[in-house]
Amino acid sequence: MADQTTENAEKEGGCYCGAVRFRITSPPLVKGQCHCRACQHMAGGAPQFFLLVPPDGFAWTQGAPQTFTRPDLAEAVTRFFCPDCGTQLITKRRDNPAIVVKVGVLDDPSRFKPRVALCHAEALACHHVPEGIPVFDTLPGA
């Protein structure tokens, strides 16, 4: 369970240029890092660090993001990004209504600590997983 200080640090965020902003009003369901190839593409090679937030615990507060969904993949996720600076903000999966918020776009990501590592079978040798957190080769339940 996260402490109150950590929860407060994860309440708001936005893109690099400030055009698109959001607020989180519910505690995260999951705090993790994903090592899948799609996340590596989006992060320039690193894993993606994320909060999984209930859909009713997330709201856009400024601007409107654009979306992208790969048309050639049956199970493609939808990525939301700033139309001005291109910052990726959140992801939505077709099989889960929760919002995947990228940790790097939080106003204060400094207190984030992953609690799980996903898709580790696709991790690069340079990817670090903190000691003691559960590691899954794929998505749990997949």
C-alpha positions as CSV (number, residue, x, y, z in Angstrom):
1,M,0.0,0.0,0.0
2,A,1.4,3.4,-0.9
3,D,1.7,6.1,1.6
4,Q,-0.3,9.3,1.5
5,T,2.6,11.4,0.3
6,T,3.2,9.2,-2.7
7,E,-0.5,9.3,-3.6
8,N,-0.6,13.1,-3.5
9,A,2.5,13.3,-5.8
10,E,0.6,11.3,-8.4
11,K,-2.5,13.5,-8.8
12,E,-1.8,15.6,-11.8
13,G,0.3,15.7,-15.0
14,G,0.5,16.7,-18.6
15,C,2.5,16.9,-21.7
16,Y,5.9,18.5,-22.3
17,C,4.5,21.7,-23.7
18,G,1.7,22.1,-21.2
19,A,-1.2,22.0,-23.8
20,V,-2.8,18.8,-22.5
21,R,-3.3,18.2,-18.7
22,F,-5.0,15.6,-16.6
23,R,-6.0,14.8,-13.0
24,I,-6.0,11.5,-11.2
25,T,-8.7,11.2,-8.5
26,S,-8.4,7.5,-7.5
27,P,-5.4,5.6,-6.1
28,P,-3.6,3.5,-8.7
29,L,-4.7,-0.1,-9.1
30,V,-1.2,-1.1,-10.2
31,K,2.2,0.6,-10.3
32,G,4.6,-1.1,-12.7
33,Q,7.0,-1.3,-15.5
34,C,6.4,-2.9,-18.9
35,H,9.2,-4.3,-21.0
36,C,7.2,-5.4,-24.1
37,R,8.5,-4.4,-27.5
38,A,5.6,-1.9,-28.1
39,C,6.5,-0.1,-24.9
40,Q,10.2,-0.1,-25.9
41,H,9.3,1.5,-29.2
42,M,7.3,4.2,-27.5
43,A,10.0,4.9,-24.8
44,G,13.0,4.8,-27.2
45,G,14.2,1.5,-25.9
46,A,13.5,1.7,-22.1
47,P,10.6,0.0,-20.4
48,Q,7.5,2.1,-19.8
49,F,6.7,3.0,-16.2
50,F,3.0,3.3,-15.5
51,L,0.1,3.7,-13.1
52,L,-3.1,1.7,-13.8
53,V,-5.9,3.9,-12.8
54,P,-9.7,3.2,-12.7
55,P,-11.5,4.9,-15.6
56,D,-13.6,7.0,-13.2
57,G,-10.5,8.1,-11.4
58,F,-9.0,9.9,-14.4
59,A,-10.0,13.2,-16.2
60,W,-8.6,15.5,-18.8
61,T,-8.5,19.0,-17.4
62,Q,-7.0,21.0,-20.2
63,G,-6.6,20.5,-24.0
64,A,-7.6,17.5,-26.0
65,P,-5.2,14.6,-26.8
66,Q,-5.0,12.9,-30.2
67,T,-5.1,9.1,-30.5
68,F,-3.3,6.4,-32.4
69,T,-4.3,2.8,-32.7
70,R,-2.4,0.5,-35.1
71,P,-4.9,-0.7,-37.7
72,D,-2.9,-3.8,-38.5
73,L,-3.1,-5.4,-35.0
74,A,-6.3,-7.1,-33.8
75,E,-5.4,-6.4,-30.1
76,A,-3.8,-3.0,-30.6
77,V,-4.0,-0.5,-27.7
78,T,-5.0,3.2,-28.2
79,R,-2.3,5.7,-27.3
80,F,-3.2,9.2,-26.3
81,F,-0.7,12.0,-27.0
82,C,-0.4,15.7,-27.2
83,P,-1.1,17.0,-30.7
84,D,1.4,19.8,-30.3
85,C,4.5,18.3,-28.8
86,G,3.8,14.6,-29.3
87,T,4.2,13.5,-25.7
88,Q,2.6,10.1,-25.0
89,L,0.3,10.5,-22.0
90,I,-1.9,7.4,-21.5
91,T,-2.8,4.1,-23.1
92,K,-6.1,2.3,-23.2
93,R,-6.4,-1.4,-23.8
94,R,-9.4,-3.0,-25.5
95,D,-9.6,-5.8,-22.8
96,N,-9.4,-3.6,-19.7
97,P,-11.2,-0.3,-19.0
98,A,-8.5,1.0,-16.7
99,I,-6.3,3.9,-17.9
100,V,-2.5,3.3,-18.2
101,V,-0.9,6.6,-17.2
102,K,2.8,7.1,-18.1
103,V,4.8,8.0,-15.0
104,G,7.1,10.4,-16.8
105,V,4.2,12.8,-17.5
106,L,3.2,13.2,-13.8
107,D,4.0,16.6,-12.3
108,D,6.2,14.9,-9.7
109,P,7.2,11.3,-10.7
110,S,10.0,11.2,-8.2
111,R,8.2,9.1,-5.6
112,F,7.1,6.4,-8.1
113,K,8.1,2.9,-7.2
114,P,7.1,0.0,-9.4
115,R,5.4,-2.9,-7.7
116,V,5.5,-5.3,-10.7
117,A,7.5,-5.9,-13.9
118,L,5.5,-7.1,-16.9
119,C,6.4,-8.7,-20.2
120,H,9.9,-9.4,-18.9
121,A,10.5,-12.1,-21.6
122,E,11.0,-9.2,-24.0
123,A,13.3,-7.1,-21.8
124,L,16.6,-5.8,-23.0
125,A,19.7,-6.9,-21.1
126,C,20.1,-3.3,-19.9
127,H,16.6,-3.1,-18.4
128,H,16.7,-2.9,-14.6
129,V,14.1,-4.5,-12.4
130,P,14.2,-3.5,-8.7
131,E,15.0,-6.3,-6.3
132,G,12.0,-7.9,-4.7
133,I,9.2,-7.0,-7.1
134,P,7.3,-9.7,-8.9
135,V,8.4,-10.3,-12.5
136,F,6.1,-11.8,-15.1
137,D,7.3,-12.9,-18.5
138,T,4.0,-11.9,-20.1
139,L,0.9,-10.0,-18.9
140,P,-0.7,-11.8,-16.0
141,G,-3.7,-13.7,-17.2
142,A,-2.6,-13.6,-20.8
